[in-house]
Amino acid sequence: MPKDDDIKEVRASEERRGKRPIDIEEKRRSLVLRRKIREALHAKNEEQFREMLINDLGQLPGTPVYEHSLKAWKAYHDEE
């Protein structure tokens, strides 16, 4: 290994020190989920939002977190 490659490897190692490893697949899932939430929030379709809550976030109807999410959607659309 040439000396320059050794230096690059040490620098890369030092830059990563103390940082958590990046889970690319988890980051991708997070971005997809955020996009779905944003689309469901901006759509004026309450049924679409409810489906997203249940299918994508795993929130069950009747639970406090589900009711809170639905209340937030209604407040965003000035419905109550």
C-alpha positions as CSV (number, residue, x, y, z in Angstrom):
1,M,0.0,0.0,0.0
2,P,1.5,3.4,-1.0
3,K,2.0,5.9,1.8
4,D,-0.8,8.2,0.5
5,D,-3.3,5.4,0.8
6,D,-2.2,4.8,4.4
7,I,-2.7,8.4,5.2
8,K,-6.1,8.5,3.6
9,E,-7.1,5.4,5.6
10,V,-6.0,6.8,8.9
11,R,-7.8,10.1,8.1
12,A,-11.0,8.3,7.3
13,S,-10.7,6.2,10.4
14,E,-10.2,9.3,12.5
15,E,-13.2,11.1,10.9
16,R,-15.4,8.2,11.8
17,R,-14.2,7.9,15.4
18,G,-17.0,8.4,17.9
19,K,-19.7,8.5,15.2
20,R,-22.4,5.9,15.0
21,P,-22.4,3.8,11.9
22,I,-25.0,4.9,9.3
23,D,-27.7,2.4,8.5
24,I,-28.4,3.3,4.9
25,E,-31.6,1.1,4.7
26,E,-33.0,2.7,7.9
27,K,-32.3,6.1,6.5
28,R,-34.1,5.2,3.3
29,R,-37.1,3.8,5.2
30,S,-37.2,7.0,7.3
31,L,-37.3,9.2,4.2
32,V,-40.0,7.2,2.6
33,L,-42.1,7.3,5.7
34,R,-41.6,11.1,6.1
35,R,-42.7,11.6,2.5
36,K,-45.9,9.4,3.1
37,I,-46.7,11.4,6.2
38,R,-46.2,14.7,4.5
39,E,-48.4,13.6,1.5
40,A,-51.1,12.3,3.8
41,L,-51.0,15.5,5.9
42,H,-51.3,17.8,3.0
43,A,-54.0,15.8,1.2
44,K,-57.4,16.8,2.3
45,N,-58.4,13.2,2.5
46,E,-59.0,12.1,6.1
47,E,-59.4,8.4,5.1
48,Q,-55.9,8.5,3.4
49,F,-54.5,9.9,6.6
50,R,-56.2,7.3,8.7
51,E,-54.8,4.5,6.5
52,M,-51.3,5.9,6.7
53,L,-51.6,6.0,10.5
54,I,-52.7,2.4,10.7
55,N,-50.6,0.8,7.9
56,D,-47.4,2.9,8.0
57,L,-47.1,4.0,11.6
58,G,-48.9,1.0,13.2
59,Q,-51.2,3.2,15.2
60,L,-54.5,1.5,16.2
61,P,-57.8,3.3,16.2
62,G,-59.0,4.1,19.7
63,T,-55.5,4.4,21.1
64,P,-54.4,7.8,22.6
65,V,-51.6,8.2,20.0
66,Y,-54.0,7.5,17.1
67,E,-56.5,10.0,18.4
68,H,-53.8,12.6,19.0
69,S,-52.5,12.2,15.4
70,L,-56.1,12.5,14.0
71,K,-56.7,15.6,16.1
72,A,-53.5,17.1,14.8
73,W,-54.6,16.4,11.2
74,K,-58.0,18.0,11.8
75,A,-56.4,21.0,13.5
76,Y,-54.1,21.4,10.5
77,H,-57.1,21.4,8.2
78,D,-59.2,23.5,10.6
79,E,-61.7,20.8,11.1
80,E,-63.1,20.0,14.6
